[in-house]
């Protein structure tokens, strides 16, 4: 039988009441809920707008709480101890809601989690912070946790409380700076934010830094999410760690997902992108940043949701589905990752809890001079933990195979894009950002330790020593290596594109721009990047950088791609360049796919370049000489690197077993007959395996159709030589 004992009020003490009303209470659980009290047990609830609050227990106890004003309700019941599992029946205008009492529950975050966070060593931080649907003390709901050490108080607000957080004040978990609240009966799909009371008493509404799902921009609320994707890429994951990236074929198709086929979702892309990339025989795709960003025109490089894939194209599970399909098609997935800076949006990370938190406290260190953004404080252990765990999150939760880290140079140098007086030297008087060095080393070491087969790639535009050297190997500058697996070769890209931009008659004066890269080719493990940055903002598309008429431009492009694929280093090519798109890339409309429409008169010209791209990848993957010793000087030897008058470059690539491949590029618009090249004397005949002037690629079909046999006449310091017909503006590959 239900009992309704006589009750008396047990109101919240006035000081606590005022702090709750002001949203500055650090321990609402200490006064709300059920607590021992002289004369029994005090039940207290704060439910603004409620007409009545009733306490019920599993044992059948039921009693109405006294209305103490301002939404506070209380009662003192003659109970020796608080009953387990009591619930609140809340009556609003024409509505009755029954919920478990959130303030009667123990903390839902464990001591080990708090210890690891305090140490800055929680490698799976996303499992401890953010919104996590779970069962706590037998109750279904969502745990909300956020790091805000400077806050006077934090509330959870969302659609479930009509964006009024008075009923959902969070508690501070000691000195950790973590605020926590388990909200019963809240599950997936709920929108939420944190209402933070700053040190000066003002309030700010913030998205969750650890949100794993967001609203679609320009809306910016966080979304409660739990993954239900069942992975089917076990075979890929098992295989990817069998060979280091720098000793494996590695050709990358760079993609901006939102504009590759504008309007497609992650799941729709999964129906098209894997088949397209597999047809062209690329080994990997690389996505421009996928993490949530408010401004689409930033291409993803100004991130506000570091743990959430952009909602523009679907849910996190939809993104996992895309990656799964790529893996099942045998394609690796790389992703651009941006730990260098973040935007100043007042609902995101900037001065998150009212003071500098994720950004450096020194304004000169915090402000990024190039992009109007803020730089992370890499010296703060919690911030470093946030970023290291973020790298792990994408690789562990989304099965990303590698991260290309953006703007590494801006992280490494205190004086990056700063004039004298705008920066402060480090403790040794130098310009190196020692905190950033430590962070990058920790990130790389942790990622390689935890995720077998992963690769990290640095976009680093200076000559920093040891970008791809192991972190425990100290170089001449006194630093251990940064620990990256690969580095973009920006020098090769700039020099080679400058050479190609000259008319052939002038190229002999710039010959060294195509050979200088071999001076430093083995100082790092390199990727040769023709990326999105080279085909936007007035730089023109790759084919449009070439001089001359349309035939010459296409011939130059084909010859250049052949030279690039044969050069030591891995390859990266941005979408649209594989079929000689003439216009610059625009995120508004993506590649000009209409160029491949058979009804278009010049379609064969573009299809020919795409066919070449496919064949380059096919031959490349089948020839270990082109990838097995990319980082070993024994894998390369010049035949002639000084034929400036002829605009000819010839070199040998060697596999681990010594088998060679000969690459010859003629960047003159003339056919060179009987061109003599020195070769090893132990090869009885050479066979042409690729010729960028082949008719099927749109060339003039000047080829070496028959096997080419060497004679005893030495050349270029070698005991034997062959005589080739070199097509104009073309690259030829030959093998034994």
NORGI-V109688 format. One record per run of one state. SS is the DSSP state (h for helix, s for strand, l for the rest). FROM is the first residue (numbers start at 0). LEN is the number of residues. If there is no record, write none. Layout:
BEGIN
SS/FROM/LEN  SS/FROM/LEN
END
This chain:
BEGIN
l/0/2  s/2/1  l/3/4  s/7/1  l/8/5  h/13/8  l/21/6  h/27/3  l/30/2  s/32/5  l/37/2  s/39/7  l/46/5  s/51/5  l/56/4  s/60/4  l/64/1  s/65/4  l/69/2  s/71/6  l/77/9  s/86/6  l/92/2  s/94/6  l/100/1  h/101/3  l/104/6  h/110/9  l/119/5  h/124/3  l/127/2  s/129/7  l/136/2  s/138/9  l/147/5  s/152/6  h/158/3  l/161/3  h/164/3  l/167/1  s/168/1  l/169/1  s/170/2  l/172/1  h/173/3  l/176/1  s/177/7  l/184/6  s/190/7  l/197/5  s/202/4  l/206/7  s/213/1  l/214/7  s/221/2  l/223/10  h/233/7  l/240/4  h/244/3  l/247/3  s/250/5  l/255/1  h/256/4  l/260/5  h/265/15  l/280/3  s/283/4  l/287/3  s/290/2  l/292/3  h/295/3  l/298/6  s/304/5  l/309/1  h/310/3  l/313/2  h/315/13  l/328/3  s/331/6  l/337/4  s/341/1  l/342/16  s/358/1  l/359/3  h/362/4  s/366/1  l/367/6  s/373/1  l/374/1  s/375/1  l/376/4  h/380/17  l/397/4  s/401/4  l/405/2  h/407/5  s/412/1  l/413/18  s/431/1  l/432/1  h/433/17  l/450/4  s/454/4  l/458/15  s/473/1  l/474/5  s/479/1  l/480/5  s/485/3  l/488/1  h/489/11  l/500/3  h/503/7  l/510/1  h/511/8  l/519/6  s/525/5  l/530/1  h/531/4  l/535/7  h/542/3  l/545/4  h/549/17  l/566/3  s/569/5  l/574/2  h/576/3  l/579/13  h/592/4  l/596/6  h/602/20  l/622/1  h/623/3  l/626/6  h/632/3  s/635/8  h/643/3  l/646/1  s/647/7  l/654/5  s/659/7  l/666/5  s/671/8  l/679/6  s/685/6  l/691/3  h/694/3  l/697/10  s/707/1  l/708/2  s/710/1  l/711/3  s/714/1  l/715/2  s/717/1  l/718/1  s/719/7  l/726/3  s/729/6  l/735/1
END
